[in-house]
Amino acid sequence: MMEIENQTELVRLCLEAAGESRESIEKWRRQRRSLERLPAHLADSLLRHLIRRRLLFPSLLEVFKRSVEVINLRGENYVDGEWLAYLGAFRYLRSLNLAYCHKISSSAIWPLAGMSSLKELDISRCVKVTDAGIKHLLSIPTLEKLCLSETGVTENGVELLSSLKNLSVLDLGGLPVTDPVLSSLQVLTKLQYLDLWGSKISNEGACVLEMFPRLSFLNLAWTNVTKLPKMLSLECLNLSNCTIDSILELNEEKAPLVKLSLSGTTFVNEAEAFLHIETSFLSFLDVSNSSFNSFCFLPEMKALEHLDLSSSILRDDTIEKVVCMGANLRNLSLSNTRISSAGVGVLAGHLPNLEILSLSGTQIDDVAMSYISMMTSLKAIDLSNTDIEGFIRQVGAETDLVLSLTALQSLNHLERLNLEQTQVRDAALSPLSNFQELQHFSLRSPSLTDISLHPLSSLSKLTHLSICDAVLTDYGLGSFRPPETLKLLDLRGCWLLSGDSIMLFCKRNPQIEVRHERRSVAPSDQVGPNRPSPSRISLRASQMNKKPEQLPLSLCFIDQRLKYSREELLELQYSTLSLELPHDNDDQEVMRLE
């Protein structure tokens, strides 16, 4: 293992060279015997690399048939029966993922019949797979994991699965599983994972679940089940969007649940909802958008690490129930609740180990920043769609403003920050230059201009940057010097940017994936030494390329476009009018709306 880790960089370079082009593939394709001796983990890596670069084609699969063990073609819509004809000959293939491959049909999976090594198969959302396809799979007795959710399989096809005695994972989500069908599956005594969301199971059929002695995961979301039998092996339970009388009604013993999802659930008796659950084991609880209103159950759940209360009626006067939970809480979502800055203040100082906090869609304002800064372990904060402006007006002073983001500088572990759909403007972003651990940053506002890019250049660990719906110009993008670590730049909605300026940015920064309506460019598609240059680059873009150092952004910049509506700006787009950027120096850069 140590030898593999030491060769990671060398292996990566070899994979890059092997999958550089069709020509390079043809060179090593002729060395079939050498490739057959390739260790399985390296063969798997090479195959994944070719899939990502869209360089894999059906006949090339034959080269890997004696080495590859794992293949993931999830979502690749070009995969059809021809691909499976080659995959059926793979001698050591143990895991195959074909989920969302919409061309896969019952006849297409026939070549998989009789495979002696296949243990895991995922054909979820392959709607053309019907009961006839299930008959082909019955000749693969080694199957341990089978995912059939949202396929064309009927209850008759599900009944056939009873012959696959080695199944430990079975996903039947969205299929018309009835009580008699579930009863026929009780012979699958090795089942540990069973997904029945959206099925036709009733309370009567749910009684059969007690016959699965090893079942640790159960999903009954969107069903008519209102109560469950005694299931002492159950660790993860999903009853989202159900109407529940009681959860796992037992006599003396309590179910040692670790994870419980109750999103959108309606409870007939809230006081007894958790009466039969051993709360000392529960680490994950999702009661978002549910009917809970008192939250009296929270203080008993001292082991919780993840708590989702989003879209509930939680208010400032009930937030104390969260405070009583203890120091284990690491992920807390209060999105779309009635919490204000005062409620956040109640939490301050009581959640020392909290790492992820979501306050999106709440009534908080900039006052909450000082309270959030007291949660020193935070790594990710979502403040989107709130009343945050970036400034705090001091009492008794009309002009003295304090930058509220400054308070977050004390969060030494902060890696993700979301300020989309807030009232934050350019001038409020200057404290960001000190957020040296920030890796993901998101903004979305029509009030942001080129100035918003200025403090982001100094973020040495930034990998993902999103500035959407802003009034960025070709001038601002051309003068932006992204951090060396940046991998993705999302500029969708920045409608003033031209295709030429985006192309030029990609040419300068080939390692960055750029997303925009006019041009979405992944690093592998950008202009490089082996790629053709753009056919046309405007004169203005060429000038930016020659003298980027002469395009400093003035911190006192006022974007004159804010005086116009979007429709008016569109009318000006092809006019001869120009707007000028004011500078302290005499030289000025003329901006034209192209």
C-alpha positions in Angstrom: 0.0 0.0 0.0 2.8 2.4 0.9 4.4 1.7 -2.5 1.1 2.6 -4.3 0.8 5.8 -2.3 4.4 6.8 -3.3 3.7 6.2 -6.9 0.4 8.2 -7.0 1.9 11.1 -8.9 3.7 8.9 -11.3 0.5 6.8 -11.9 -1.4 9.9 -12.5 1.0 11.1 -15.2 0.9 7.7 -16.8 -2.9 7.7 -16.9 -2.9 11.2 -18.4 -0.5 10.1 -21.1 -2.4 6.9 -21.8 -5.7 8.8 -22.2 -4.5 11.9 -24.0 -6.0 11.2 -27.4 -7.4 8.4 -29.6 -3.9 8.1 -31.1 -2.3 7.3 -27.8 -5.0 4.8 -27.1 -4.3 2.9 -30.3 -0.6 2.6 -29.4 -1.2 0.7 -26.1 -4.3 -1.1 -27.5 -2.0 -3.1 -29.7 -0.2 -4.3 -26.5 -3.2 -6.3 -25.3 -1.2 -8.9 -23.4 0.6 -6.3 -21.4 -2.6 -4.6 -20.4 -4.1 -7.9 -19.3 -1.3 -8.1 -16.7 -2.2 -4.6 -15.4 -3.2 -4.8 -11.7 -7.0 -4.4 -11.1 -6.8 -1.1 -9.3 -4.7 0.5 -12.1 -7.0 -0.9 -14.8 -10.0 0.5 -13.0 -8.3 3.9 -12.8 -7.4 3.9 -16.5 -11.0 2.9 -17.4 -12.4 5.7 -15.3 -10.0 8.2 -16.9 -11.2 7.2 -20.4 -14.8 7.5 -19.4 -14.3 11.0 -18.0 -12.5 12.1 -21.2 -15.2 10.5 -23.4 -12.5 8.4 -25.1 -14.0 5.0 -24.2 -16.0 3.1 -26.9 -17.5 -0.4 -26.9 -14.8 -2.3 -28.8 -12.1 -0.9 -26.5 -13.8 -2.6 -23.6 -12.4 -5.9 -24.8 -8.9 -4.9 -23.8 -10.0 -4.6 -20.1 -12.0 -7.8 -19.8 -9.4 -9.7 -17.9 -8.3 -7.0 -15.5 -11.1 -4.5 -14.6 -13.3 -5.3 -11.5 -15.4 -2.1 -11.1 -17.2 -0.1 -13.8 -19.3 3.0 -13.2 -21.2 4.2 -16.3 -23.9 6.0 -14.2 -25.7 8.6 -16.3 -23.9 7.9 -19.6 -26.8 8.0 -22.0 -24.8 6.6 -24.9 -24.4 3.2 -23.2 -26.6 0.6 -25.0 -26.8 -3.1 -25.8 -23.5 -3.0 -27.7 -21.6 -1.9 -24.6 -23.2 -4.7 -22.5 -22.3 -7.3 -25.2 -18.7 -6.6 -24.3 -19.2 -6.2 -20.6 -20.8 -9.6 -20.4 -17.4 -11.2 -21.3 -15.6 -9.5 -18.3 -14.1 -12.4 -16.3 -13.5 -10.6 -12.9 -16.2 -7.8 -13.0 -17.7 -7.6 -9.5 -19.5 -4.2 -9.6 -21.4 -2.6 -12.5 -23.3 0.7 -12.3 -25.7 1.5 -15.1 -28.1 3.8 -13.3 -29.7 6.5 -15.5 -28.5 4.8 -18.7 -31.8 5.2 -20.4 -30.9 3.1 -23.5 -30.5 0.0 -21.4 -33.4 -2.4 -21.9 -34.3 -5.9 -20.9 -32.8 -7.4 -24.0 -29.6 -5.3 -23.5 -28.8 -6.9 -20.2 -29.1 -10.4 -21.5 -25.2 -10.7 -22.0 -24.9 -10.3 -18.2 -26.7 -13.6 -17.6 -24.5 -16.3 -16.1 -21.7 -14.0 -15.0 -19.9 -15.8 -12.1 -18.1 -12.9 -10.5 -20.7 -10.1 -10.5 -21.8 -9.1 -7.0 -23.2 -5.6 -7.4 -25.5 -4.3 -10.2 -27.3 -0.9 -10.3 -29.8 -0.4 -13.1 -31.9 2.2 -11.3 -33.9 4.6 -13.5 -33.4 2.3 -16.6 -37.1 2.5 -17.4 -36.9 0.0 -20.3 -35.9 -2.8 -18.0 -39.0 -4.9 -17.3 -39.8 -8.3 -15.8 -38.1 -10.0 -18.8 -34.9 -8.4 -17.7 -35.2 -9.8 -14.2 -35.3 -13.3 -15.7 -31.8 -12.7 -17.1 -30.5 -11.7 -13.7 -31.8 -14.8 -12.0 -28.8 -16.7 -13.5 -26.3 -14.6 -11.5 -26.5 -16.3 -8.1 -23.5 -14.3 -6.9 -25.5 -11.1 -6.7 -25.3 -9.4 -3.3 -26.4 -5.9 -4.2 -29.2 -5.1 -6.7 -30.8 -1.7 -7.4 -34.0 -1.6 -9.4 -35.6 1.6 -8.3 -37.9 3.4 -10.9 -37.5 0.7 -13.6 -40.3 -0.9 -15.5 -40.4 -4.0 -13.2 -43.8 -5.0 -11.9 -44.8 -6.9 -8.8 -44.5 -10.1 -10.8 -40.9 -9.3 -11.5 -40.1 -8.5 -7.9 -41.5 -11.9 -6.8 -38.9 -13.5 -9.0 -36.1 -12.0 -6.9 -36.8 -14.5 -4.1 -34.4 -17.0 -5.8 -31.4 -14.6 -5.3 -30.6 -15.9 -1.9 -27.3 -14.0 -1.5 -28.8 -10.6 -1.7 -27.9 -8.3 1.2 -28.8 -5.0 -0.5 -32.1 -4.6 -2.4 -33.4 -1.3 -3.7 -37.0 -1.4 -5.0 -37.8 2.3 -4.6 -40.7 3.5 -6.7 -41.8 0.0 -7.7 -45.4 -1.4 -7.1 -44.4 -3.7 -4.2 -47.5 -5.0 -2.4 -48.0 -6.8 0.9 -48.1 -10.3 -0.8 -45.0 -9.5 -2.8 -43.1 -8.4 0.3 -44.2 -11.6 2.0 -42.6 -13.7 -0.9 -39.3 -12.0 -0.3 -39.0 -13.0 3.4 -36.8 -16.0 2.3 -34.0 -13.4 1.6 -32.7 -13.7 5.2 -29.4 -12.1 4.4 -31.0 -8.7 3.6 -29.4 -5.9 5.5 -30.6 -3.0 3.3 -34.1 -2.7 1.9 -35.5 0.3 0.1 -39.3 0.4 -0.5 -40.0 4.1 -0.9 -43.2 4.8 -2.8 -44.4 1.2 -2.6 -47.9 0.0 -1.8 -46.9 -1.5 1.6 -49.5 -1.2 4.4 -49.3 -1.9 8.1 -50.2 -5.5 7.4 -47.4 -6.0 5.0 -45.0 -4.2 7.3 -45.4 -7.0 9.8 -43.3 -9.2 7.5 -40.3 -6.9 8.0 -39.8 -8.6 11.4 -38.8 -11.7 9.4 -35.5 -10.1 8.2 -33.2 -10.7 11.2 -30.2 -8.8 9.8 -32.1 -5.7 8.4 -30.2 -2.6 9.5 -31.5 -0.1 6.8 -35.1 0.4 5.9 -36.7 3.1 3.7 -40.5 3.4 3.8 -40.8 7.0 2.7 -44.0 7.9 0.8 -45.9 4.8 1.9 -49.1 4.2 3.9 -47.2 2.5 6.8 -48.2 4.1 10.1 -46.5 1.8 12.6 -43.7 -0.8 12.5 -43.1 -4.1 14.3 -40.3 -5.1 16.6 -37.0 -4.7 14.7 -34.1 -4.7 17.1 -31.4 -4.9 14.3 -32.6 -1.7 12.6 -30.1 1.2 12.7 -31.3 3.5 9.9 -35.0 4.3 9.2 -36.6 6.6 6.7 -40.3 7.4 7.2 -40.3 10.7 5.4 -43.7 12.0 4.1 -45.7 9.4 6.0 -48.4 9.7 8.7 -47.1 8.0 11.8 -48.8 6.7 14.9 -45.7 5.4 16.5 -42.1 4.5 15.6 -41.1 0.9 16.3 -43.6 0.1 19.0 -41.9 -2.4 21.3 -42.7 -3.6 24.7 -39.7 -3.4 27.0 -36.8 -3.1 24.6 -36.1 0.0 22.5 -34.8 0.2 19.0 -31.1 1.3 18.9 -31.6 3.6 15.9 -28.5 5.6 14.7 -30.1 7.5 11.8 -33.8 8.6 11.5 -35.3 10.6 8.6 -38.7 12.1 9.2 -38.8 14.9 6.6 -42.4 16.0 5.8 -43.8 13.5 8.2 -47.1 14.0 10.0 -47.4 12.7 13.6 -50.7 11.6 15.0 -49.3 11.8 18.6 -46.2 13.9 18.9 -45.7 13.2 22.5 -45.3 9.4 21.9 -43.3 9.7 18.6 -39.9 8.8 20.1 -41.2 6.9 23.1 -39.9 3.5 21.8 -36.5 4.7 20.5 -33.3 4.5 22.4 -32.1 8.1 22.0 -28.6 7.5 23.4 -27.6 6.0 20.1 -29.3 8.4 17.7 -26.7 10.6 15.9 -28.7 11.7 12.8 -32.2 13.2 12.9 -34.1 14.9 10.0 -37.4 16.4 11.0 -37.5 19.1 8.3 -40.9 20.3 7.1 -42.6 18.0 9.6 -45.6 18.6 11.9 -43.6 19.0 15.1 -44.3 22.2 17.0 -43.0 21.7 20.6 -39.6 20.1 20.0 -39.8 18.6 23.5 -37.9 15.5 22.3 -34.6 17.4 21.6 -33.1 17.7 25.1 -33.1 13.9 25.4 -31.0 13.4 22.3 -27.5 14.0 23.7 -25.7 11.9 21.0 -27.0 13.9 18.0 -24.4 15.0 15.6 -26.6 16.0 12.6 -29.9 17.8 13.2 -32.1 19.2 10.4 -35.0 21.4 11.5 -35.3 23.3 8.2 -38.8 24.4 7.1 -40.2 23.8 10.6 -42.0 26.3 12.8 -38.9 26.6 15.1 -38.8 30.1 16.6 -36.6 32.1 18.9 -38.6 31.1 21.9 -38.1 27.4 21.2 -34.4 27.5 20.1 -33.4 26.7 23.7 -34.4 23.1 23.0 -31.4 22.9 20.7 -29.0 24.4 23.2 -29.8 21.6 25.7 -28.5 18.9 23.3 -24.9 19.2 24.3 -21.6 19.5 22.6 -21.8 16.6 20.1 -23.8 18.5 17.5 -21.7 19.1 14.4 -24.3 19.8 11.6 -27.3 22.0 12.2 -29.8 23.2 9.6 -32.3 25.9 10.6 -33.0 27.0 7.0 -36.5 28.5 6.3 -37.4 28.7 10.0 -38.6 31.7 12.0 -35.2 32.2 13.7 -33.8 35.8 13.9 -30.4 37.1 15.0 -31.7 37.0 18.6 -32.2 33.2 18.2 -28.7 32.7 16.9 -27.5 34.6 20.0 -29.1 32.0 22.2 -27.0 29.3 20.4 -23.7 31.3 20.7 -21.3 29.7 23.1 -23.3 26.5 23.5 -22.3 24.5 20.4 -18.5 24.4 20.6 -18.1 21.5 18.1 -20.5 22.7 15.4 -18.9 22.5 12.0 -21.8 23.1 9.6 -24.5 25.8 10.1 -27.3 26.6 7.6 -29.4 29.7 8.2 -30.7 30.2 4.7 -34.1 31.8 4.3 -34.2 33.0 7.9 -34.8 36.5 9.4 -31.3 37.0 10.5 -29.3 40.2 9.7 -25.8 41.4 10.3 -26.1 41.3 14.1 -26.0 37.5 13.8 -22.4 37.7 12.6 -20.9 38.4 16.0 -22.9 35.4 17.5 -21.8 33.1 14.6 -18.1 34.1 15.3 -18.4 32.5 18.7 -18.9 29.0 17.1 -15.2 28.6 16.6 -15.3 25.1 15.0 -17.4 26.2 12.0 -16.2 25.0 8.6 -19.3 25.7 6.5 -21.9 28.5 6.8 -25.0 29.1 4.6 -26.4 32.6 4.9 -28.1 32.8 1.6 -31.5 34.5 1.1 -31.2 36.5 4.3 -31.2 40.2 5.3 -27.5 40.4 5.6 -26.0 43.6 4.1 -22.4 43.4 5.2 -22.6 46.5 7.4 -23.7 47.2 10.9 -24.8 50.7 11.7 -23.5 51.8 15.1 -26.0 53.2 17.5 -26.1 57.0 17.5 -24.0 57.3 14.4 -25.6 57.7 11.0 -22.4 57.4 8.9 -20.2 55.1 10.9 -20.5 51.6 9.5 -18.8 48.4 10.6 -18.1 45.7 8.1 -20.0 42.7 9.6 -18.0 40.0 7.7 -15.0 41.1 9.8 -16.4 39.1 12.7 -16.0 35.9 10.8 -12.3 36.3 10.5 -12.0 34.6 13.9 -13.3 31.4 12.3 -9.9 29.8 11.6 -11.5 26.6 10.1 -14.0 28.3 7.7 -13.9 26.5 4.3 -17.3 27.3 2.8 -19.4 30.5 2.8 -22.6 31.1 0.9 -23.9 34.7 0.6 -26.2 34.2 -2.4 -29.4 36.3 -2.5 -28.3 38.7 0.2 -27.9 42.5 0.2 -24.1 42.4 0.3 -22.4 44.9 -2.0 -18.9 45.3 -3.2 -17.6 47.5 -0.4 -18.7 44.9 2.3 -16.5 42.1 0.8 -13.1 43.6 1.7 -12.7 41.4 4.9 -12.7 38.3 2.7 -9.1 38.8 1.8 -8.2 37.5 5.3 -10.2 34.3 5.0 -7.2 32.2 4.2 -8.9 28.8 4.7 -11.8 29.5 2.5 -12.2 27.0 -0.3 -15.8 27.5 -1.6 -17.4 30.9 -1.8 -20.8 31.8 -3.4 -22.4 35.2 -4.3 -25.5 36.0 -6.3 -26.7 39.6 -6.6 -27.3 42.1 -9.3 -25.7 44.7 -7.1 -22.2 43.2 -7.4 -19.8 44.7 -9.9 -16.2 44.2 -11.0 -15.0 45.4 -7.6 -16.3 42.2 -5.9 -13.4 40.2 -7.6 -10.7 42.3 -6.0 -10.5 40.8 -2.5 -10.8 37.2 -3.9 -7.4 37.1 -5.6 -5.6 36.7 -2.3 -7.5 33.7 -1.1 -4.7 31.1 -1.4 -6.9 28.0 -0.9 -10.0 29.0 -3.0 -11.1 26.2 -5.3 -14.7 27.0 -6.1 -16.0 30.5 -6.8 -19.5 31.4 -7.8 -20.5 35.0 -8.6 -23.8 34.8 -10.4 -26.3 37.4 -11.7 -23.7 40.2 -11.2 -22.9 43.1 -13.5 -19.4 41.9 -14.2 -17.8 43.3 -17.4 -15.1 42.1 -19.8 -12.8 44.7 -18.2 -13.3 43.2 -14.7 -12.9 39.6 -15.8 -9.8 40.5 -17.8 -8.2 42.2 -14.8 -9.1 39.4 -12.3 -6.1 37.3 -11.3 -7.6 34.1 -9.7 -5.8 32.2 -7.0 -3.6 29.3 -8.3 -5.9 26.8 -6.5 -9.1 27.8 -8.3 -10.7 24.9 -10.2 -14.2 26.2 -10.9 -15.5 29.7 -11.7 -19.3 30.0 -12.0 -20.4 33.2 -13.8 -23.9 32.2 -14.9 -26.2 35.2 -15.1 -23.4 37.7 -15.6 -25.0 38.6 -18.9 -22.7 41.5 -19.8 -19.7 39.2 -20.3 -18.9 38.4 -23.9 -17.9 35.1 -25.3 -14.5 36.5 -26.3 -13.6 37.7 -22.8 -14.5 34.3 -21.4 -12.5 32.5 -24.1 -9.5 34.8 -23.3 -9.8 34.0 -19.5 -9.9 30.3 -20.3 -6.8 30.7 -22.4 -4.9 32.4 -19.6 -6.2 29.9 -17.0 -6.6 26.5 -18.7 -6.9 24.7 -15.3 -10.2 26.5 -14.4 -13.6 25.2 -15.4 -15.8 28.2 -16.4 -19.6 28.1 -16.4 -21.5 30.7 -18.3 -24.5 30.7 -20.6 -22.4 31.9 -23.5 -19.6 29.4 -22.9 -19.2 26.5 -20.5 -15.6 25.4 -20.5 -14.1 22.5 -18.7 -10.3 22.4 -18.3 -10.0 19.5 -20.8 -11.9 21.6 -23.4 -9.9 24.8 -23.0 -7.3 26.2 -25.3 -3.9 24.7 -24.8 -0.8 23.7 -26.6 -2.6 20.9 -28.4 -5.8 22.9 -29.0 -6.7 25.3 -31.8 -6.7 28.9 -30.9 -10.0 30.8 -31.0 -10.9 31.9 -34.5 -11.7 35.4 -33.5 -10.6 37.6 -30.5 -11.8 41.1 -30.3 -9.4 44.1 -30.4 -10.4 45.0 -26.9 -9.7 41.5 -25.6 -6.3 41.5 -27.3 -5.5 44.8 -25.5 -6.3 43.2 -22.2 -4.1 40.3 -23.0 -1.1 42.5 -23.7 -1.3 44.8 -20.7 -3.1 43.1 -17.8 -1.0 44.9 -15.3 -2.3 48.3 -16.4 -5.9 47.5 -15.4 -6.1 48.2 -11.7 -9.5 48.4 -10.1 -10.3 51.5 -8.1 -11.8 50.8 -4.8 -14.0 53.9 -5.2 -15.5 52.5 -8.4 -19.2 53.3 -8.9 -20.9 51.3 -11.6 -22.9 53.7 -13.7 -24.9 50.9 -15.2 -26.9 50.7 -11.9 -28.8 53.8 -13.1 -30.3 51.8 -15.9 -32.7 48.8 -16.1 -31.6 45.6 -17.8 -33.9 46.4 -20.7 -32.3 49.8 -21.2 -28.8 48.3 -21.1 -29.8 45.8 -23.7 -30.8 48.7 -25.9 -27.5 50.3 -25.4 -25.6 47.1 -26.1 -25.1 47.9 -29.8 -25.1 51.6 -29.7 -22.1 53.9 -30.1 -22.4 55.2 -26.5 -19.6 54.3 -24.1 -19.3 54.3 -20.3 -16.1 55.3 -18.6 -14.5 54.0 -15.4 -13.4 56.9 -13.1 -9.8 56.5 -12.0 -7.6 58.6 -9.7 -5.0 58.7 -12.4 -5.4 60.7 -15.6 -5.4 57.6 -17.9 -8.8 56.1 -18.2 -10.1 52.8 -19.8 -13.0 53.1 -22.1 -15.6 50.4 -21.7 -17.9 49.5 -24.5 -21.0 47.4 -24.1 -20.5 44.8 -26.7 
